[in-house]
Every structure is written in structure tokens, then in C-alpha cells.
Amino acid sequence: MKIRDRGKKEEAMGAHDEITRPRPPAAARPNGNSPKPQYLRIADDLEKRIRTSVYAPNDPLPTFNELCAEYQVSLATVNKAIQELDSRGCVIRVRGKGVFAASREHRESSDGKAATAHMSIGLVIPDLANPYFASMAKKIQALLHAEQYTVITHSTDGSLQLWNQYLNRLISNRVNGIIIVPLDTSGTEKEIVLWRLKIARIPFIYMNSNYPRVPTDYVKSDVSQGVRDVAEYLVSLGHTRFGCISAQPFMNLTRKKMDVFRDALHEHGIELREEDMIVSSFEHDEGGHEAARHLLSRPVGERPTAIFATNDVIAFGVTAAAKDLGLKVPDDVSVVGFDNIEATRFTSPPLTTVEQPVDRISAKAAELILKRIQGKLPADFQEHIFRPQFIERGSCRPFKETNSGKK
């Protein structure tokens, strides 16, 4: 759905409607071909034996070599499993003597660490410097503070190392729940820390994206539909030469936006080449500026007449680069962003963009984590997807031959 915005956003029937989809029964859902790491499955099995008194309190566990033979795994895998049991308070390791089953009192004392984080919820997001994520954090903090929860917010700056570090810290602090914007990278380390959350029985939900290899509740916007709306709009204006720009940190979700844009253009017989899709080595508006200079410095007749930036901040860099090169937006190049952050209404010209319903996504995320903590949701994971909204402003115009510099 398109909304024409001349300085003031108009409301439209159906905008930001939530998309509801039936969820298959738990047994029917794929696990993403990602079984729980082997050492965690061994730790789970041994913990069950300890809690059911197969190994009574203070009984020695089998030796490492015996466990290697029983589970048909390496010594390193058994060692990781024992370390995991130790972190759960299920065993006591005595140097030179072995590993022993912990008593119930010891386990409860370990579990009691949760009291140090009473009424606290973690929030892990990619980049607080990005106005889109900053708005999310502000909304969630306000909603959860109103429910008497302390919100512990971490910004990962797109770093997998920091993402793992912060989540492990929240696990150790035994927070009541966690809202996570998944870092869109793959890797064993990422999955292990998410499995640790499940093992620690800390409720967590995904926001803004989903990571089905370790399933849980999630809430997000239909980003693909928003990108298709951009492509349809620019094609309807008569454009045939396009650029698509992203900037670091480059994530799978960003790549998805670029791929959907390319595929949508292909459906109209327009080919977006790899050299037209640029991932800048710089972050934020600097990245958009660098990449746009590269695209717009092409010879007249070869440079794009329309550029899609994967977020609004990158789009600001695009418009600045056009100005530096003596080009006008939208006379020489149309520019579209994504997210509809507050500043888009005040640029010159105001930026055409796609609004993600930040407030509704944030409110639903806060609602879900509170209900999970309170045990008020069914076992099946909840899926909530909201429709984005196309906002037409002044940074685009119908293509004319003069736009490309031809007289």
C-alpha cells in the first residue's frame, strides 16, 4: 500500500496490518538441519541422571574415558559436556579425584543466583547508533520499565564476538528473559549460546528477524514485501537503470533486501548486475556516500537513474554524494530508503522510504516476553508479522531522458 506524504504522513486503512499465519504442529516443524550440539545433548542426559538420582549426591560420575566410550565421542566433547554441567551447578569437580554429582542443595544454591537479577530483562540489538534500532530500544525500555522491569541493553555493533559475550553474560546473571535482534550470521558459536538459553530455561524471543535453526517466538516486519513495493514503484515511474546500496555491518537480512530487489526487477525484465549492487566498507551515511559516488560517477547513459538504499541513513549518504557530484535529487537520480526514521521528513527533498512499524513491533515484543516470563503463552511458538508501509515523498520522480544528463 502506498501513502503519499507531502511533509505529513497520512493514515490509511489497512496500513501496518498484522499478518497471521497458522503454525504447524511442533512435531511437524523442521529444525533447520541443526541438531543440538553433541556436548549439550550429553550434558542434558547426564543432568537427567543426576536429577533422577541415577547418580546419587556425591557419587562419582564415570571417568572421561568411560564417557567417551559410552557416547562414542572425543575427549574434548566430554570435557565440554562436563564444563556445561559445572556451569549449571550439577557437578562438583575435585582436582585429582574426579567429577561428582552435586547435591540438591548445591543445585538450588546455583539456581538461586537468579535472585541477583530479579525483575530484569535483557535487550540485545545490533546498533544503538542507528535511529531505527534506537527507536526500538526506547519503546521497549519504556514499556518494560512500566512493568517494573530493569532493561539491560547491549549493542553488538554487528560483532558476533560481542553478541555471544553479551548473551553469555545475561545467562550468567540469570535475567528473567531476553529480547534478541538476531545477528544475521551463521556459525556454531551463535547456535551454542542460543541453546544455552534454552537449557538455562530463560525465555527469549526474536525481534526484527527470525532464526529458525534455534526456534522461539518472534515478531518482525514483512521486509520482502516492503522491498517489492520499492521496486514496483520505481518501475512504475519508468526507471530502467538501478543501483542498490548497503553498508557495513553487512548481514543476511541486508543481503535479502538486495536479492529481493534484484528479483523483483527481474520480473519486469530488468537485470540488476552485481556491479550495480554495492556493499560499502564504511558504516552508516559514509557507506552510502562512498558507494553512490562510485555508481553516479559512471558515464552519462550508464549511471543509475534510481537508487535503493537498504536503510534511510545510507540513503542520506546517497543524496549527499549526488550533491557533491553536481546532480540533483530527484531530477537526475531518484532515491528510496528503508525504515522511515524521523529525520526522513526533514531532508531536502524529503525522503521516499518504507516505514517499518517500529512501535507495533516493539510493543508486541515486550508483550510476548512478559507473557513468556509469566507462563501465559501456549507451548507452541508465536509468530507475528506486520505489514510495512510505502511512504512517497519528494526524492523520486518519473524518469525523463534529461534525468540522465541527455539533452
Secondary structure, 3 states (H helix, E strand, C coil): CEEECCCCCCCCCCCCCEECCCCCCHHHCCCCCCCCCHHHHHHHHHHHHHHCCCCCCCCECCCHHHHHHHHCCCHHHHHHHHHHHHHCCCEEEECCCEEEECCHHHHHHHHHHHHHHCCEEEEEECCCCCHHHHHHHHHHHHHHHHCCCEEEEEECCCCHHHHHHHHHHHHHCCCCEEEECCCCCCCHHHHHHHHHHHHCCCCEEEECCCCCCCCCEEEEECHHHHHHHHHHHHHHCCCCCEEEEEEECCCHHHHHHHHHHHHHHHCCCCCCCHHHEEEEEEEHHHHHHHHHHHHHCCCCCCCCCEEEECCHHHHHHHHHHHHHCCCCCCCCCEEECCECCHHHHCCCCCCEEEECCHHHHHHHHHHHHHHHHCCCCCCCCCEEEECCEEEECCCCCCCCHHHHCCC
